């Protein structure tokens, strides 16, 4: 499976966890029982799903601070899962450039929500990317 496909599967799992209010471990276990994949894809999916959930407070705060005029509750569950996954990658996955996370999120948004939501997703993630770059720059100067 390609990274793009693994990311799409991770997004679906995050969405499922949010909608079904089920524990991540249960959803992941069921998913891995039903789907064969190589160890790298399995590790990536486990990392981003667990990591997104473990960092949900920080991620949601970034979304709320950078979605001007929108409360998190107004954002569709689909786009919440997409945006959360992308922000987790931007925060914690140094092996993935932010531009890739943003581009993949836009594509997922077009596929699973609507073409109209893609600019919204892009706007939030672009603002988060600038914020994170600013924070990183300020910390490296000190």
TIZA-752081 format. One record per residue (C-alpha): residue in three letters; z, y, x; residue number from 1. Coordinates in steps of 0.2 Angstrom, whole numbers. Layout:
<torkols>
 residu    pz    py    px num
    ALA     Z     Y     X NUM
...
</torkols>
This chain:
<torkols>
 residu    pz    py    px num
    UNK     0     0     0   1
    UNK    -4    17     6   2
    UNK    10    31     8   3
    UNK     1    40    -6   4
    UNK     4    24   -17   5
    UNK    21    22   -11   6
    UNK    25    40   -15   7
    UNK    18    38   -33   8
    UNK    29    22   -35   9
    UNK    44    31   -29  10
    UNK    41    46   -41  11
    UNK    39    33   -56  12
    UNK    56    25   -51  13
    UNK    64    42   -50  14
    UNK    57    46   -67  15
    UNK    63    30   -74  16
    UNK    81    32   -67  17
    UNK    82    49   -75  18
    UNK    75    44   -92  19
    UNK    84    27   -93  20
    UNK   100    34   -86  21
    UNK   101    17   -76  22
    UNK   108    15   -59  23
    UNK    95    17   -45  24
    UNK   100     0   -37  25
    UNK    96    -9   -54  26
    UNK    79    -1   -56  27
    UNK    75    -4   -37  28
    UNK    80   -22   -38  29
    UNK    70   -25   -53  30
    UNK    55   -16   -45  31
    UNK    56   -25   -29  32
    UNK    57   -42   -38  33
    UNK    41   -38   -48  34
    UNK    31   -31   -34  35
    UNK    27   -38   -17  36
    UNK    25   -25    -3  37
    UNK    27   -23    16  38
    UNK    44   -19    24  39
    UNK    38    -1    28  40
    UNK    33     3    10  41
    UNK    50    -5     4  42
    UNK    60     6    16  43
    UNK    51    22    12  44
    UNK    53    19    -7  45
    UNK    72    15    -5  46
    UNK    75    30     7  47
    UNK    67    43    -5  48
    UNK    74    36   -21  49
    UNK    92    34   -14  50
    UNK    90    50    -4  51
    UNK    84    60   -19  52
    UNK    98    54   -29  53
    UNK   111    57   -16  54
    UNK   105    75   -13  55
    UNK   102    79   -31  56
    UNK   114    93   -32  57
    UNK   106   102   -17  58
    UNK    89    98   -23  59
    UNK    92   104   -41  60
    UNK   100   121   -34  61
    UNK    84   124   -24  62
    UNK    73   121   -39  63
    UNK    84   133   -50  64
    UNK    84   146   -36  65
    UNK    65   145   -34  66
    UNK    59   143   -52  67
    UNK    60   161   -57  68
    UNK    63   162   -75  69
    UNK    65   144   -78  70
    UNK    80   133   -80  71
    UNK    79   115   -74  72
    UNK    81   109   -92  73
    UNK    65   118   -97  74
    UNK    55   108   -83  75
    UNK    47    92   -90  76
    UNK    56    76   -84  77
    UNK    39    71   -75  78
    UNK    38    87   -65  79
    UNK    57    86   -61  80
    UNK    54    69   -53  81
    UNK    39    75   -44  82
    UNK    47    91   -37  83
    UNK    63    82   -33  84
    UNK    54    69   -23  85
    UNK    44    83   -13  86
    UNK    60    93   -10  87
    UNK    69    78    -3  88
    UNK    54    74     9  89
    UNK    54    92    14  90
    UNK    73    92    17  91
    UNK    75    75    25  92
    UNK    59    67    31  93
    UNK    54    75    47  94
    UNK    39    62    48  95
    UNK    31    70    33  96
    UNK    24    88    35  97
    UNK    29    99    20  98
    UNK    11   103    17  99
    UNK     8    85    13 100
    UNK    23    83     2 101
    UNK    17    99    -8 102
    UNK    -1    93    -9 103
    UNK     4    76   -15 104
    UNK    16    83   -28 105
    UNK     2    94   -35 106
    UNK    -9    79   -36 107
    UNK     5    69   -45 108
    UNK     8    83   -57 109
    UNK   -11    84   -62 110
    UNK   -11    65   -64 111
    UNK     5    63   -74 112
    UNK     8    80   -82 113
    UNK    -6    92   -84 114
    UNK   -18   103   -73 115
    UNK    -9   118   -80 116
    UNK     8   112   -72 117
    UNK     0   110   -55 118
    UNK     1   129   -51 119
    UNK    20   129   -57 120
    UNK    24   114   -45 121
    UNK    15   123   -31 122
    UNK    24   139   -34 123
    UNK    41   131   -34 124
    UNK    38   120   -19 125
    UNK    29   134    -9 126
    UNK    45   145   -12 127
    UNK    56   131    -6 128
    UNK    45   128     9 129
    UNK    47   146    14 130
    UNK    66   146    11 131
    UNK    68   131    21 132
    UNK    57   138    35 133
    UNK    68   154    35 134
    UNK    84   144    36 135
    UNK    78   133    50 136
    UNK    72   148    60 137
    UNK    88   157    57 138
    UNK    98   142    63 139
    UNK    87   140    79 140
    UNK    90   158    84 141
    UNK   109   157    84 142
</torkols>
